[in-house]
C-alpha cells in the first residue's frame, strides 16, 4: 500500500464529504500525526485554494518544548504556511488541565485569523482510547460515540480528517517521503491515563482480539449515529407546541408530556432543555423530580417542579425581564376579548394605564367581584405557577391592576353600555408561551 497516497486521499475525501473549510487552521504539535496532517492540507491547498494557517501550543511543561515550537515554525516556513505560536501556562498537572489550556490557545489562534474550522490530527487509536476513557467514566452513548469527524466548539468547527486512519499508516507515510517529526518523551510513560491505556491495556487486549481497536471505533460510530438520532428526536419533542419554552427568563418543560417519553429520550430532552451541562447523576435526579420537588443545578441554576411544569430558575445575574409589549389598540366592536391576549376596556381607563411587571402592593378587583385582592392571592386563585408570576405583564393605574395579561381582567376593565371602548391586544411575551 502507498501510505502517502492513502493519507492524501483520506484528507481529500473528508474535505469533500464535510467541507469545504475556509479559512482553515491546523493544530500542529510537531508530532508525527500533526505533521502528516499539515503536509496533507498543504497538498490539498494546491488543489482547493483555501487559506491555511498552522497553530502550535507551547505548554512549557517539557525542556524540549521550545525546540518543538521552533521545529513547527521552520516547517511552516518551508511550506509557506502562516504560523501562530501560543505559549500557555497550565494550571495543574492533569491531562484535562493541559487539554483545556491547549484548546483555549488554539481557539484564540483561530479567532485571530478568523478561521471557520480547526483541523486536528486525532486518529483511530486516539478514538479507541477516548471511547474507553468514557466507558470507564460511565458515559452514555454521547460519550461512547467518541470524537466526531466534524464537531463544534464555541462557534468553531473542529475537523478530524484522520480519525479512521491507523497511526502506523501515518508514520509509514512520513517515512516514505523522509519527512521528520518530533517525539514527545512524555508519551513513553504511563503517568497519564491515556498513555496507560495505549501502552498497557490495548496491546494486551489485541493479543487476544487483534481487531479490538478497530471494533471499538466501529462501535463508537454506531453509537454516534444513535446519539444523533436521539438528539434530533429530543429537539423535535421540545419544539412541539406547548411542550417547552427554552428562552429565558421563563424556561420550562411540561411535566406530563415529558413523563410520557421513553427514559432514554427523556434523558436527552432534559439535557437539551437545560442551558448548563448535566452529569449523569444530576440528569437522573432531574428525571426523578416529582411535583413539589426542587433541586440545585450547575452554575447556580435551580429546577422546580409544580406538577404541571418543570421550571428552570436562572441565577440572579441572568434573571432579566422580557421587553414590555408591544400593545395594539383596536376599535371595540362589542366583544370583550379572551382576557388572555385581548381585552376590551373603556378608552378612558386604557388612557391612564401603564404597562409593567408585578410590584409589592399591587392589587386587583377580579371581574365580577365586589372586593379587591392582592396580586399574590389572585395569582394563587388563578393557579398561575409561582415562577411565572413576576413575568406577567400588568396594565395598571397606580397600584390597581386593570388587566393581568394572560390571566384575567379586573372589574374596572368592564365596558358598560354607552362606554367608548377599545380592544387591547397584547403582542408580546407571556410566561407559558
N, C-alpha and C positions, 0 to 999 in steps of 0.2 A: 504494500500500500504506500502511496505517496502521501505521507502525513502532512507535508507542507501544503499540497494542493487541497487535501481534505480540510485543513484548517481554514484556508481561504474560502472554500466553497461553503463551509459551515457558517461563517460570518456573513457571507454574501446572502445565503438563503434566509438567515434570520433577519437581515436588514430588509429584504423584500417581503418577508412574512409579517414583520412587526413594525417596520419603519415606514418612511424614512425619518431620520432624526437630524435636525439641522437648526442651530449649531449643536455639535456633539463634543462632550468632554469625556476622556478616558481616564479612569483611575489607574495610575501606573506606579507600582511599588518598586519595580526593578527586578522582581522575581520572574521566574520563567513564564508563568501564566499571563501576567500583565504585559510582559514584553512581547509575547506572541500576539496578544490582543492588539497592542499598538501597531505592530507590523501589519497585521491583517487589516486593520482600519486604514492604515496608510495606503495599502494597496487598493482598498475599496474606494478611498477618496479619489484616486486617479480615474475611476470609472464614474463615480456618482457626484463628484464635485461638491462636497459639503465642507463646512468649516469645522476643523478638528483641533482640539486643544488637549494636552495631557496635563493631569493634575497629580502631584506627588505630595504625600503627607509624611513629614519627618517627625516621629513621635519623640525622638531624643532618648529612647529607652535603651539603646544599644550603642556601644562605642563606634560601630561602623555605620550608624545611621546617616551621618554627614556624607560618607562615601557613597551610600545608596542614592542620596539626593543628587550628588554631582554626576553619578552614572546616568541617572534619568535625564538630567539637563543635557549631557553630552549626546545621548541617544536622540533626544528631540532636535538638537542642532543638526545632527546628521540627517534626520528625516525631514527637516524643515517643518517641524510641528511646534506650535506655540506651547510653552510650558509654564504652568503655575505651580510653585512650591509653597507649601504651607507648613510652618513649624508649630507644633502644638505641645501643650503640657498636659499629660494625662493625670486626672485626679484619681488616685488609687492605682492598684496594680492588677485589677481583674480584667478578664477578657472583655467583659461588657463595657467597662470604662474605656478601654483602648478603642473598641469598635465604635462607641458613641463619639469619641473625640475625632476619630478618622472620618466618620460620616459628616460631622459638623464642618470639618475643614473642607471636605470635598464639595459639600453643598455651597459653602461660601465661595469656593473657586468657580463653581458652575454659575452662581449668581453674578459674579463679576464679569464673566464673558457672555452672560445671558444665554446659557445652553438650554436646549429643550430636553436633553437627556444626558445621563451619566452612564457610560459603558463600564461594566465591571467584569472581572475575569474569573468569576466563580465557575467551577467545572463540576463534573459528575461526582467526584469524591467529596467535594465541598457540600454538594447537595445531600449525599448519603449521610455525612456527618451531621448536617443540620437537622435532618429528619430524626436521626437517633437522639440527638440532644433534646429535641422537642418531645419525642416519645418518653424519654426518661423524666421529663418535667410534667408529664401528664397532659400534653396538649390535645386539643380536638383536631378535627380534620383541617382546620385552617392552618395550624402549625405543622401538622403531619404532611400537608401538601408541600411543605418546603418552600424554597425560593421559586419565584415565577420568572419566566423568561423576560417579561416586562411587568414591572410594578410601579407604584408611585410613592413618593415621599416628599411632603411639603411642596407640592406643586411641580416637582421634578420627576421625569420618567427615569426609572432605573432599568437598564437594558443589560441582559446577561446572555450574549450570543454563544458562549462556550459551555453552557450549562449541561449539555448532553455529551460533551467530549471527555474521554478518558485522559487524565493528566499525563500518562505515559505517551500518548499520541502527541500531546502538545510539546513535550520535551524532545521527542523524536523529530518533530517538525523543525524546531530551532536547530537541532544538531545537523539536520540535512543542509541547512544554509549557513552553518558555522556562526550562528548568532549567539553571543554571550548573554548571560544574565547574572544577577546577584543572588546569593543564597543567604537567607536569614538563619543564623546559627541557632536562634531560639526555637525554630521549628523542629530541631532534632530532639529536644527534651520533651518530657511528659508533664511538665508543671501545669500547663493549660489543659482543661478537659478535652477540648477538641483534638489536641495532639495525642492525648491518651487514647481516644477512640481511633485515631488514624494509625497509631503505631502498635497498639496492644489489642484492641477489640476487633476491628475489621479484618486484619490479617488472619487472626485465629478463626473467625467465622468463615472466611473464604477458604481456609484449609479444608473445611468440611463442605462448604457450599460455595463453589468457585464463582458463581454468578450472583452472590449475595448483594454486592454493591449495586449492580445493575437492577436487581429485583427491588431493592429498597427505593431506587429512583423511579422505577416503573410504578410502584405502589403510590409514591408521592404524586406522580402525575394524575393517577386516577382520583386520589383524594382531593387534589387541587380542583379537578373538574367538578366533583361533588360539592366542594366548598363554594365554588362559583354558582352552582345551581341553587343551593340553599340561600345564598346571599340575594340572588335575584328574586326568589320566592318570598323571602322576608321583606325585601324592599317593596314588592308588589302588595303584600299584606298591609304594610304601613301606609302605602299610598292610597288604599281604598277609602272611599268617602266615609268619614265618621270613625275610622279605626284609630287614628292617631294624629297628633299635632307635633311636629318636630321643630317648631320655631319658638324661640324664647319670646316673652317670659313664660307663656303657658305651654309647657311641654308635657304632653300626656299621651297615654295609650289606653284604649278602652279595655277594661278588665275582662268582660265576658268573651268577646271575640279572641282575645289573647289566650284565655284559658282553653279555648276550643282547639287550639293548634296542637299538632304533634310536638312532644317535648323538644325534639331536635330543632324544629322550625321556630318554636317559641324562644329557644336559646339564641338563635340568630337574630330574631326580631328584637329582642331586648338589647342585644349588643349594638345593633344598628340604631335603635331608639336612643340609646344613651350617648351623650356628647363626650364622655370620658371612657377610657379603656377599662374594661372589666376583666378581672382574672376569673379563673374557673370557680373559685369559692364564692366570690361576690355574685357572679352570674347565677349560681344555684340558689343563693339566698334570695335574690331578687325574684327568681322563678317561683319560690315558695311564699312570697309575700302575700298575706291574706288581708281581708278587709280590716281596717283599723291598724294595720301594720306600718311601721316606719323603719327606715334603715339609712345609715350613712353610706355614701358612695365616695370614690376617689375625688380629690381636688375640691372637697367641701360641698359637693352636691349631696342632696338628700332625696330619697324616694318615699312617697306617702301613698298608701292605698286606701281609698274610701269605699271600696266595693263596686263602684262604677268605673273609676279611673285609677290608673297608677300615675301619679303626678311626679315630675322631677322638679325639685325646688333648687334654683341656682344659688351659688354663693352670693354674699352681699354685693360684691363688686360687679356681678353680672346681672343683678336684679334691676333691670331697666323697664320703663313703661313704654308700651307701643304708642305711636303717634296718635293724637286725637283726630277723629273724623276720617274722611270728610262727611258732611251732612248735606243732604239735598232737601230743599223745601219745595213741595208741590202744591198745586191748588187742591183744596179739600172738595171732595165730591160725595160726601155722605158716609164714607167708610171710615171706621175707627182705626184700621190697621191691625197688625197681628201682635203688637206690643213687644215684639222681638226686634225686628229691623225697621218696622214702620209704625208710626203712632200719630194719630190726629190729636191736635190740641188747639185751643184758642190762639189766634195770632198774637193777641196782646200778651198772653203768657209766654209764648215762644220768644217774643221780642226781648223779654227780660232774662232769658236763660243764659247761663254759661255752661260749657261742657268741660267736665273734669273727672278725676277719679275720686274714690271714697276718701273722706276725711273724718276725723273724730268729730262727733256732734251732729253728723248728717242724720236726717230723719225723713220719713215718707208717710203720707196718708194713703194707704193702698186703695185702689179703685173700688168703690162700693163700701168703704169702711168709714166709720164715724170718728175714729181716733187715729193718732199718729203712732208710728213705731220707729224705733232706732233702725238704722240700716242693718246693723248686726242681726237683730231679731227678724227683720224682713228677709234677709238672705237665708237665715235658718229655716223660716217658714216655707220659702220657695225652693228649699233643698239645693241651693247653689253651693257647689263644692268649695270648701274653705280656701284652697289655693287660687280659685278663680275670682274671689270677691274683690280683691284690691284692684283688679283689672277691668271691672265692669264700668263702662262709661256712664256718667250720670249727667242728665240735663237738670240743672239746679237754679233756683232763685235763692241766693244766700245758702242757708243750711237745709232748705226744704227741697227735696228731690221731686221733680215733676215726672221724670221717666228714668228708670234704671234700664238702660238699653240691653236688650236680650233677656230681661227678666220680667218687667211689667211696669205699667204706668201708675202714677199717683192720681188721686181724685181730682186734683186741680187741672189735670190734662183732659178731663171730660169736656167735649164740645156740646154745649146745650143749644136748643133751638134758638135761632136768631144770632148765635155767635158767628163772628168772622173767623173761620177755621183754616188751618193749614195741615197738610200731611207731611210729617217729617220722616225722612228716610235715612237711616244710618248706613253708610257705605264702607265704614272702616272695620278694624279688627274687633272681634268679640272672643272672649275666652270660651273655649269649647268648639271653636271653628276648626 
